[in-house]
Every structure is written in C-alpha cells, then in structure tokens.
Amino acid sequence: MNEQDKKEKHQQRQQKLKEKVDERIAAATDDKGLLLVITGNGKGKSTAGFGVVTRSVGHGLNAAVCQFIKGTWDCGERNLLESHGVPFYVMNTGFTWETQNKEQDIAAAEKIWQAAKKLLKDPSINTILLDELTYMLSYKYLDLDEVLDAISNRPEGQHVVVTGRAAHRKLVEMADTVSEVQSIKHAFENGIKVQKGIDW
C-alpha cells in the first residue's frame, strides 16, 4: 500500500469515527446539573475535583468547596481559588489517624456538612466540590440518607463533585459520572517526601 492509499484509508477511518461521535453528540439533549464521583485508591481524586472547580470558575461560574478530613496543611488549590472568589469550608482537623478523637471529628464533619447543605440549596452556586466526603459516609460520621437526599434535591442546574476512596454504592448509583483512580505506583512508597506544588 502506497502513501496515498494509507492517507485515504486513514481519512476514511477518521470520517467514520467522526460520524459516530457527531451522532452521539446530537443524541445528547438532556441539560442538567451533574453529580460526579471520583473514587479509587490512587492519588489525584481531590486534584481532579479541584480541576472541575477551576474549569467552572474559568467559565465565570460560581463555585464553592467543602473539605472533609484535610485542612491543616497549606493548600495550593485553596490559595488560588479563594483569590478568585471561591469560598472554602474546611474541617481543619487533619487526618483522622492524627486526631484520634472520633467525637471531635464527627462534630467537625457535621459543621462542614451544615455549610454544604446550605450550598446544596443555593441556586446561585453552580459547582460544589465535596472533597473527601466518602470517608464521612464510610466512618458513619454523617448520615448517608441525609447526604443523598440533600444532593438529590439540589437546584436543577447545580453540579456536585464528590471525591474520596470507597464511594458508597448508593452514591455511585446516583452519580451521572463515576471515575475510579487506580494506584499503579506512588513516590511516597519509595521514601520520597511529599512535594509542595505537586502533592499539596
């Protein structure tokens, strides 16, 4: 097969692909707020969630962030997004293995959840990141049914991103899009310190 034939064959394949993609785009007519769940045991779930928030803000949409578990470290995403008008509601207790105080963690989670519930009723907020929420459900720090109900009854066009490992199956079933981040290799496992601007 000469170069011209290869070129034409490639063009034909791409044209067929384009027709299929165009067909799927034309068939997608629903317009609604999405629930995205980013779960799995790999690194990058919160980073992906912050990417969605950043994209929303870049398009002039209003966004808000509720961070469960994390909060004692400096947060590069928070430094950037707060300067662009994104409010943050943060537990500020650190990781649960650091606090070792279940009652304190539950109270802190509940405080952030109360802020999240208000956001989930506010039609002026286009995108909400509920970072590390899955842990609050796994540990039973928050009531699963209450969380699912609040997310389900949010304003019609509002987008919600939930991150964290081991997302509850009911949350996964409710979601419009679910992504699973898998761990193949992590620098920390080889004794490399977490890096500012990369890991936090």
N, C-alpha and C positions, 0 to 999 in steps of 0.2 A: 504494500500500500504506500503510495507516494504521499508527500507532504500535503498536497492539495486535498487528497481523499481523506487524510487524517483530520484536516481542518474542517472539512464538510461534515464528517462523522461526529466530531466534537460539537459542532454548531447544532446539528440535529438533536443530539442528546440534551444539550442545554435548552433548546427550544421546547422539547417535551417536558423537561423539568419545570421550565417557566410556566407552561400551560397548566401544569398540576398545581403549582404554587398560586398562580392567579385565580384558579378555580376555588381553592381553599380560602383565599382572601375574600373573594366575592361571597362565599357562603357564610362567612363570619359576620353576622349582622347584629348580634346582641351587644349592647353597650351597658356596662355595669361596673360597680366597684368590685375589685378582685380581692380575694384572700389568698395570699401566697404564704406557703410554709417552706422554710429552708431548714432541713434537719440532717441528721447523719453524724458520724463520729469524726469527720475530718475538719481541718482548720478552714475558716473562711465563711462561716454561716453569718456571723454578725457583719463581716465585711461586705458580703453580698447584700444584706439588708440595708446597710448604710449606702450602698451603691444605688439602690432603688430610691432612697430618700434624696440623695444628691441629684439623681436624674429628675425627680419631681420638682425640686427647688430650681433646678436649671431651666425647667419649663414654666417657671413662675407660679407653681402650685404651692399651697400651704402644707407644711409637714410638721410632725411632732414625733418625739422619741421617748419611749418609756423603757428604761434599762433595769432589768431584774438581775440580781446576783452581783454583777460587776459594779464598779463605781469608785473604788479607792485609788486606782491608777489614773494618771493623766490620760486623756482620751483624744487622740488626734482628730477623729471624726467630730467629736463634740466641739473642739476648738474651732474647727472650720464652720460647722453648720450653725452653731449659735451665733456666729458673726454674720450669718445670713438669715437671722430671724427665726431659726428653728428652736422651739422650746424643748428642754430636756427634763425629764422626771427620772431621777436616779436613786436606787436603793441606798447606795453609798455604804453598804455593809461589807463589801468584798465578797469573796467566795465562801460558800457555806462551810468548807473544811477549815477556813480561817476563823470564822466567828464562833463555831461550835456552840451556838446558842439558838436552839430551834425557835423558842418563843420570840426572841428578838428578830430573827429572820422572818417569821410569819408576820409580825407587826410591820416590819419594813416593807414586805411584799404587799400587804394589804393597803398600806399608804400609797404606794405607787399604783396599785390596781384602782384605787378610788380616782386618781388622776386620769388613768386610762379610760375608765368608764365615762367620765365627762367628755373626753376627746371622742369617744365612740358614739356620742350623741350630738356632736358638733358638726353640722354640715359645712362649716367654713374650713374645716381641716380635710384636705384631700387625701393625705397619705399618713398613716401611723405605723411606726416600727415598734413592735412589742418584742424587744430584744431579750432573748433567753427566757421567754415566758414558759417554754415547755418544761423547764425544771420546776417551776412553781406548781405545775399540774402533777408532775411525777412525784414530787415530795408531798403533795396534798397541802401545800401552803395556801392555795387558792381553790375555790370550789369549781370543779370542771363545768358543771351545768351552768353556773352563773357566767363563767367566761364565754362559753359557747353561745349562750343567749345574748350577751352584750355584743359579741362580734356579729352574730346573725341579724340582729335588729339595728345595726348601724345605719346611718344615712345611705341612701341608694348608691350614690356615686363614690363613696369613700373606699379607698384601698387600704388594706391592712397586711402588714408583713410580720410573720411570727418566725422567730429563729430559736434554735436550741436542739440538743440531742433528744432522741427518743420521743418524737412528737406523738401525742396520744392518737390512737386510731380514729377517734371521733373527730378530732381536729383535722386529720389527714382526709377523712371522708368529706368533710365540709369544704375543704380548700378547693379553689379553682386551679391552682398550680402548686405542685409539690416538687421540690428539688432535694436530692439527697447528696450531701458532700461526703465523699469517702476518703479515708486516710490511707495513703499509699506510703508516705514517708514524712517525717517531721524532724526538723533540725534539733529541736529540744531533746528528742530521744537520743541524739548523739552528743549530748552535753553542751550544746550551743545555747548561749543565753538568748532570751527573747530580745528582739531588736526594735528600738524606737523607730516609729515610722513604718514598720513592716508588721510586727506582731501586735503593736498597741499604738 
